[in-house]
Amino acid sequence: MQALPLAIMALILYLGAASWQGLALLRRVPQRPALVRVLGLLGLLFHLPVTFKLIDQSPGLMPGLSTSAAVLTAIMVILLLSVSLAKPVLSVAVALFPVSGLALLLAVGLPSPERTGGMTPGIALHAMSSALAFGTLFIAACQAVLLGLQNQALRHHHTRGVVQVLPPLTTMERVLFELIWAGMALLTLSIFSGFLFVESMFAQHLAHKTILSLAAWVIFATLLISHHVLGWRGMRAVRWTLGGSAVLLLAYFGSKIVLEVILNRT
């Protein structure tokens, strides 16, 4: 299987879907959610075989940076396409699809170092729940960005352009918190299964991920509790969502970037 042509096709399809959705947000073309989903699904069908090949070449608990990015973006595309059937989150595709295509292309051009070691069912549960948690909360972060733009536009009485296309502010905010609740459930499962099945969550190569994941959990828990008790919403919710997502991003990719890119170690 030639991975590069498949990755290029995935990128082209993702860019096509993201471009149409972006133009629809700018009111340059009509809304065509079915078209965006079909193009995104076709991109995913090219994305997945390459991802499986990368995983096969890089077995083990902690694949390298480029493989991890390809796997996580595939999961995020699946989540977005699935959730968009019930919730108005398809605008997130404007950012997610191009990132997914570029991550896949990078993974093909810069394959991760090979890893050894099998994966037990417990470790598989931890890895899958971690990936799903990251994907869900990344989508929540993109939703928070759109909510922030919408909030600022309405505050300054700008009611044209993107604001006219997005769902009402209350709907956008409700969807944001639904995504955060789902992401928190998965993150809780990820942390719990990690302590249960991973030999040492505070070992040298895992300590940063454990500490930052716990910090992200605290940030999102504080946001959810404060939203319920104190009525946090609007730009405060946006800032806390983006802050928690940034910490989680560092947890998943921080050490990989330092070890594989800066220090050139496997």
Residue pairs with C-beta under 8 A, 6 or more apart in sequence:
1 49
1 53
3 50
3 53
3 54
3 108
4 108
4 109
6 46
6 47
6 49
6 50
7 46
7 47
7 50
7 101
7 104
7 105
7 107
7 108
8 105
9 43
9 46
10 43
10 44
10 46
10 47
10 50
10 100
10 101
10 104
11 43
11 98
11 101
11 102
11 104
11 105
12 43
12 101
13 39
13 40
13 42
13 43
13 46
13 101
14 39
14 40
14 43
14 97
14 98
14 100
14 101
15 97
15 98
15 101
16 39
17 35
17 36
17 37
17 39
17 40
17 43
17 93
17 97
18 93
18 94
18 95
18 96
18 97
18 98
20 29
20 32
20 35
20 36
20 39
21 36
21 90
21 91
21 93
21 94
22 94
23 29
24 30
24 31
24 32
24 165
25 91
25 94
25 162
25 165
25 166
26 161
26 162
27 161
27 164
27 165
31 165
33 84
33 90
36 90
36 93
37 81
37 84
37 90
40 77
40 80
40 81
40 93
40 97
41 81
43 77
43 97
43 100
43 101
44 74
44 77
44 78
44 81
47 70
47 73
47 74
47 77
47 100
47 101
47 104
48 74
50 70
50 104
50 107
50 108
51 70
51 71
51 74
51 104
51 107
54 63
54 66
54 67
54 70
54 71
54 107
54 108
54 111
54 112
55 63
55 67
55 71
57 67
57 111
57 112
57 114
58 64
58 67
58 111
58 112
58 113
58 114
58 115
59 114
59 115
59 116
59 117
59 118
59 119
60 115
60 116
60 117
60 118
60 119
61 115
61 117
61 119
61 123
61 127
61 198
62 115
62 205
63 71
63 112
63 115
64 111
64 112
64 113
64 115
64 256
64 260
64 266
65 112
65 253
65 256
65 257
65 260
65 261
66 103
66 106
66 107
66 110
66 111
66 112
67 107
67 111
67 112
68 112
68 252
68 253
68 256
69 103
69 106
69 107
69 253
70 103
70 104
70 106
70 107
71 131
72 103
72 131
72 134
72 135
72 138
72 252
73 96
73 99
73 100
73 103
73 104
74 100
74 104
75 131
75 132
75 134
75 135
76 96
76 100
76 134
76 135
76 138
76 139
77 96
77 97
77 100
78 135
79 132
79 135
79 136
79 139
80 89
80 90
80 92
80 93
80 96
80 139
83 89
83 139
83 179
84 90
84 93
87 175
87 178
88 166
88 167
88 171
88 172
88 175
89 139
89 143
89 175
89 179
91 146
91 165
91 166
92 139
92 142
92 143
92 146
95 142
95 145
96 138
96 139
96 142
112 260
113 260
113 266
119 127
120 197
122 193
122 196
122 197
123 197
123 198
125 189
125 193
125 197
126 190
126 193
126 194
126 197
126 198
129 186
129 187
129 189
129 190
129 193
130 190
130 194
130 252
132 186
133 183
133 186
133 187
133 189
133 190
133 248
134 248
134 252
136 179
136 182
136 183
136 186
137 179
137 180
137 183
137 187
137 216
137 220
137 244
137 245
137 248
138 245
138 249
139 179
140 176
140 179
140 180
140 183
140 241
140 245
141 241
141 242
141 245
143 172
143 175
143 176
143 179
144 176
144 237
144 238
144 241
144 242
144 245
145 238
145 242
146 162
146 166
146 172
147 169
147 172
147 173
147 176
147 237
147 238
148 235
148 238
149 162
150 162
150 163
150 166
150 169
150 172
151 169
151 234
151 235
151 238
152 235
153 159
153 161
153 162
153 163
154 163
154 169
166 172
167 175
173 233
173 234
173 237
176 237
176 241
177 224
177 227
177 237
180 220
180 223
180 224
180 241
181 224
183 220
184 217
184 220
184 221
184 224
187 213
187 216
187 217
187 220
187 248
188 217
190 213
191 210
191 213
191 214
191 217
194 201
194 210
194 213
195 201
198 206
200 206
201 207
201 210
202 210
205 255
208 250
208 251
208 254
208 255
209 251
209 252
209 254
209 255
211 251
212 247
212 248
212 250
212 251
212 254
213 248
213 251
215 247
215 251
216 244
216 245
216 247
216 248
216 251
219 240
219 243
219 244
219 247
220 240
220 241
220 244
222 240
223 232
223 237
223 240
223 241
223 244
226 232
227 233
227 237
232 240
259 265
259 266
260 266
